[in-house]
Amino acid sequence: MSKKCIYLTLVISTLVSFITAPQVNAATNIPQLVTDAQNAGTILKWSISKEGSADFQTRPYEQYNTTKETIAAAEKAAIKLSKSEQLSAQAKLVEPKIQVKRAQAYIDAITSSEKISKLTTNLQNAINSAELSSVEAAYHIATAEYRKQVKLLDRVYGQSTRDGIRNQVKPSMEKLIAEVKFDITVKIYLDQAKSFIEENRLLEASLELDKAKSYIDNQNSNLTFRTILTKEYDETLNSLPLQPLFITSDGKNSVTVNFSRAYNIPLEGLVAGQFKISGETVQSAKLSNDKTSVILTTSDLNANTSYTVSWKGNQLNFKTEAVPDTTGIALTDKETTYLETTDSQVYTAKLTNLDGSNYNGRVQISLGESSAVITSVNGQRIESGQETISYADPNGNLVIIIAAAYGFNAETPSVTHVQPTIQKIDGNKRAKKAGITHFYQLQNAKGPYMLTIDSDEIATEEDFIYTGGYKYKWDRNDLFFIYSEQVSQEVFEKALSKGDKVEVSYETRADNHSTWNLHVDVTEDADLVFQNPVTSLLTFDGYSYDISGTAQPGNKVKVYRNDVLVGNTIVDAKGNWTLGSVSLIQEVTNTFVAYQYAPGKDGIDGEGAVNANNPATTTINEGAFASTQIVLNDKGSNGLSISDTLEFTFHNPSYGHEFKKGLSGTITLNDGFGKIAVVKGEYIDFNTLKIMNFISVDAGFNHKASLFVITETSGIVNQDQLTFSITGNGSSSLVENNSVK
């Protein structure tokens, strides 16, 4: 021990021997009482200082209580003094009072450090058990309590003393937290995925699994239980039913069906209809490298058009862009979503090069002016905030997680919305905007509120409604009124629209009832629309067609075909309705008329319908795209040659058949003697094709035959993508050579 420390110890010991609890008869010696308080404060100061006797474990209760008592005695005696003398005494007591406060903080910090030490031991024991459920429970208890207790450590006066107490417990606790925090994150994602699977919410389950996988696959993620989590991930993934989750398309002739897990069904049988796309022909299919999606090559898709993909009883809709997408960035979901500020949003994308191969180069992700932040990309934690540069994985996949603010550092993240921009950093730097995510603050304060519905799309989800930047809880136990007339929650929700005003007596406790009164209602029923067929006039060759559309949720839709009722259905909560497969009358025009009725209403031929004066209509002209006559215009009288034209007279002329503008396809012709020529034909006008070149010609083919027979075509379609039928009119497709008489 140094001489300085020995001397300091002797001084403190001497002072302690003279300072005891104040005596009653000493009250008349006020200066001495003040001096005793000052000396007690000095002793207390050194007992809570690293430079003194503080060992960060012993609570200096004796010195603390003595100082408080001597201060109290001095203050009590000073009441008898004059005003100026009282002020003088109080000034001398300031320092010992400060030491009392600092000692209280020091004692509290020791108590907190002991609690943290116990939490650390419990968490370590849970980790040692390798039981993830126990680890998760201990982790949540430890981190929640640690946030509270660590603040008390920071209140200790003096850097060296403060560091001394911190270093007793903080490093070991924070080491354990860092050791398993990613494990807990992955487990939460997996547990949520299992819950979604039980509820048959497979897309949400798939997104949670994507989050988990991004951490598991990233070797930079510090996962203590990687093997256990990988096994649990595989088991959860395998429990997913094989179903298509969403559709992406380049808007030209490629459609990708993304499945819930690896697709393990042979792709043979496409001709028999394993995959169908409304109004289009599926020409081929192949599996993606990771086998989670099937890429369909189709006939040319129309821009800005809605389509339905059918697979084994499942149907998914998608809509092509107004301008074909050449970015090579296919997003999982471009819909608007609503989340709490404490939630995270997952954006997933598939990136390809111009040749269709996987793009695994650099990608820039930007959030623009939003206060939201990027927290990870493909499992790699991001600290850069609103913009970052990362890489797609070897399969071209990109998983981006975005939060309203950094969870651990932001106790009250702000309400915000975000629409990320994803840009490939290649030669073309093509970019695409993802869907908008709104982050809402959960309303935790009871009270009366006047709400104005602020969105065209009413955001409701299970037991919550989102509006005005807040997420409000509601459920069937609440009371709902429209103009003071009580209604069910379902009726109330369907009545809401942008601009409505709602008075709410809001309760936050689950056992209390909130009251909702819609007193300004600007609701109009959504229009009844046919979505399939996608056009109001369609040519189609088949025995049945899937009829579907949109209308006001909860309304009844009745559909007539050529004035005969073919079925009725109820519009679902999202405004969609479907009759499924409806038989078509062959070789005639099938005109469909639909009416919608409010709940409890019904009628015949539109009587009493919401749209009685404006029914939805669509027409399907059933019959093959075929010809009754084809003429070869032999311009040079050289027989079938380049630049000659083929002029078609179409079967069922009232259907308005015409070649698709800009088409280019092949036609196989037989000269009547078994010799074959394959020519390339291109669009000239609605019923004329020009021969551009010969793809192949058999030796001995008679170019000057008087009649040719079309035996096969490829890419020859009408305005509705209906493929030309060589036998659709009941006979072979004969081509008459007009130069041969």
Summary of the structure (lengths in Angstrom):
residues: 741
radius of gyration: 39.0
end to end distance: 127.8
largest distance: 145.8
contacts: 2330
relative contact order: 0.05
helix: 28%
strand: 33%
